[in-house]
Amino acid sequence: MPKIHPSAIVSDGAELDDSVEVGPFCFVGPNVRIGAGSRLIGHCNIDGHTTLGRNNVIHPFAALGQPAQDHAVVEGEATYLNIGDNNIFREGCTIHTGTKPGSETRIGSRNMFMNATHVAHNCIVGNDVIYVGYAGTAGYCEIFDNVLISGLVGIHQFCRVGRFAIISGGSVFSKDIPPFMMAEGRNGGVKMINKVGLQRAGFSTETISVIKQIFRIYYRSGLIPTNALERIRTELPQIPEVREFIHFCETSKKGVISAQVEGHRS
């Protein structure tokens, strides 16, 4: 049987694996499912139609599965929060369910959400993502794998952040940030590639060199985006990272963040 502290409330209907631990003063709602090895440290609130996979750790005052902060929510209709495995939710983290009936917010695996971070309704967060303290993403954002969102960052609704991108602390963005890049400021632009992150992840020297060439063409050549992408397509070896960058930019609906410009934070 799950190990449940006497002061915790686990509602009838909740499904907990036998190895789950629920600490003092936690609340688990009736439509919650929690997978093997997960631990609720204490004072956690997990509600809504929320499913957690294996080995997740939820720290005090984290709140997962509450209704979206959106007037479009239809009271009484089911919306969902689906979470993978091996995630860490630190103190005061909040993640909401979807807005429209039947919709979901989706979190992958091996992510860390530090203190007071927020993931709004209908976001999709990949794997190995880090949200540093007080960072937040508004509704319908998509955060790809291995992204680092630094402290006090705000990301506008419907934005995407590409794989292995990094956002500097205190930044605010309302456009898409392409993969492998470092962005900062208030839509302040891309500063450089995420070289350290790519090296730590085991990218080869040759691949990092090609990503540098992507940066130079797209952000330093003076070409308009369509012409820059065509040059990237014709002049660079079409390794997966090149194709990924091109596809990300060409499928953007919000527009891709531009080069760092004078007058923005540098």
N, C-alpha and C positions, 0 to 999 in steps of 0.2 A: 504493500500500500504506500501511497505518497506520504512523505513526512510533512505534516501540517501542524504548525504552531497553534496552540489552543486559542490564541487571540485572533487568528486569521479567519476570514470568511470565504469559504469556497461554495459557490452557489450550486444548488441541485442542477444537474445537466452538464456541468463542466466535466471535461474529460482530461484527466491527468495521468501520465505514465506512472507506474509504481515507483520509479526512481526520482521523481520530481520532489524538490524541497520547497516548501512555502513558509517563509519566515513570519515573524510577528507583525500583526496589524496589516496584513495584505488583504486585498479584495480580488477575487476571481469571479467573473460574471458567468452566467449560465450557458453562454454559447462559446466559451473559450475552450480551446484544446492546446495542451502543452506536452511537448515531446520529451523523450527520455533524457535524463541528466540535467535538465534545466533547473535553475535555482532562482527563487524570488527572495532576495536578501531580507527585506522587511519594508513595511509601509509602501508597497507597490500596489498599483491599481491596473488590472487588466480586465477589459470589458469588451462589449460588442462581439461581433462574429470574428474573433481573432484566433488565428492558428499560429503557434510557435513550434518550430522544429526541435532538434536535439541540441542540448548543451548550451542553451542561451542563459545569460546571467543578467538579471534585472535588479538594479540597485534602488535604494530608498527614494521614494517620491517620483519615480518614473511612472508615467501614465500611458498605457498602450491600448489602442482600440476605442478611444472615445470618439463621439460623432464629429464630423467635419465642422469647422468654423465657417459655415457657408449657409446663407438663407435658402439655397436650393435643396437642402436636406429635406427628405420627406419622412416625417415622423412615423415610426413603426415599420418602415421598409428596411430590409436587410442590406447592409453594406459591409465590406470585408477589409480585414488587415491580415495579410499572409506573410509570415516571417520564416526564413530559412534556419540554418544551423550555426552554432558557435558565434553568435552575436553578443556584444556587450552593450547594455543600455545603462548609462551612468545616471547620477542623481538629477532628478528634475527633467529628464528627457521626455518629450511628448511626441507620439506618432498617432495620427488619426486614420479612421477608416475612410472609404470612398464617399463620394457625395451622392451621385445618382443611384437609384435602386439597382442592386446587383453588381455595382462597381467595386473596385478594390484599390487599396494601397499595397504595394509589394516591396518587400525587403529581402535581399539575398542572404548570403552567408558570410561569416567572418568579418562583419563590419563592427566599427566602434562608434557609438554615439556618446560623446562626452557630455558633461554637465550642461543642463538647460538648452540642449539642442532641440530642434523641432523639424519634423517632416510632416507636411500638410497632406491633405486628402489627395488620393489618386496619383501620388508620386510613385515612381519606380526607381529603386536604389539597387544597384548591382551587388557585386561581391568585393570584399577587401576595401571598402570605402571607409574613410575617417571623417567624421564631423567633429571639429574642435569646438570647445565651449562657446555657447551662445550663437552658433551658426544655425541658419534656418533656410529651408526651401519651401516656397509657396506651392500652391496646388498644381498638380499635373506636371511637375518637373521630372526629368529623367536624368539620373546620375549614373554614369557608366562605371565599369569596374575600375578599382585602384585609384579612384579620385581622392584627393586630399582637399577638404574645405576647411580653411583655417578659421580661427576664432572671430566672432562678430561679423561673419559674412552673411549677407542677405541675397537670395536669388529669387527673382521675379517668377511669377507663374508661367508655366508652359516652356520654361527654358530647359536646355540640355547642356550637360557638362560631359565632354568626351573622355574616353579612357585615358588614364594616367595624367589627366590634367591636374594642376594645382592652382588654388586661388589664395592669394595673400590675405592676411588678416585685415578685417575692417572693410573689405571691398563689398560693392553692391553691383549686381549685374542684371540687366533685363534683355540680354542677348545670349546666344549660344556660345560656349567656349569649346573650341575644337580639341581633339585628343592630342596629348603629348606636350601641351603648352602651359606656360605659367602666365596667369592674368592677375591684374591688380587695379584698384581704384574704383571710382564710380563710373562704370563702363569705360574704364581708363585704358583698356587695350591689353594686348599680349606683350609681355616684356621679353621673354626668351623661351626656350624649350625647358621642359622639366628634366634636365640632364641628370641630376643626382637621383631622382626617382627612377629614371630609366636604367641607370647603372645598377642601382640596388636591386632592381627587378630582374637583372640578368640580360638586358638587351645587349646585343653585340656592338662592338665599336663601329662596325660597318653600318649597322642599322641606325645607330645614333647619328652617324655622319649624314645619312640620307635625310633623317628628320630635321637636322640643322638646315639642310638645303631646302626642305619644305618651308621652314620658317623664313629663310632669306627671300625666297620667291614670293610667298604669300604676304609677308609683312614688311619687307624692306626693299622690294623692287620698284614700288610705285605703280604697279599694274592694278587695274580694277580687278575685283575678285574673279570674275569669269575668265578673264585673260590669264590671271595668275594660276588658276586651276588647270587651264589648258596647257600652260607651260609646264606645270608639275606633271601632268599626264604624259606629255611628249618628251620631256628632257630627263626625267628621273626614272630609275629602275622601278618597275611596278611591283615592288614587294608589298606584302599585306598591309604594312603601316601606311604606305602611300595611298593605296586604294581605300583604306579606312578613312584617312583624312579627306580625300576627295568626296567620298560618299557622304560623310558627315556634313560637309559644307553644302553639298548640292541638295541635301534633303532638309536643310534648315528652314523652319517656318518663321522663326523670330529674327533671323539674320545672325550672322557670325560676327563676333566681336572683332573690331579692327585693330590696327597697330596702335601701340602706345603713342599718344599725341601730346604735344606741348600744352601745358596748362593743367593736365591731370597729374595725380600723384605719381611720383617716380621714386 
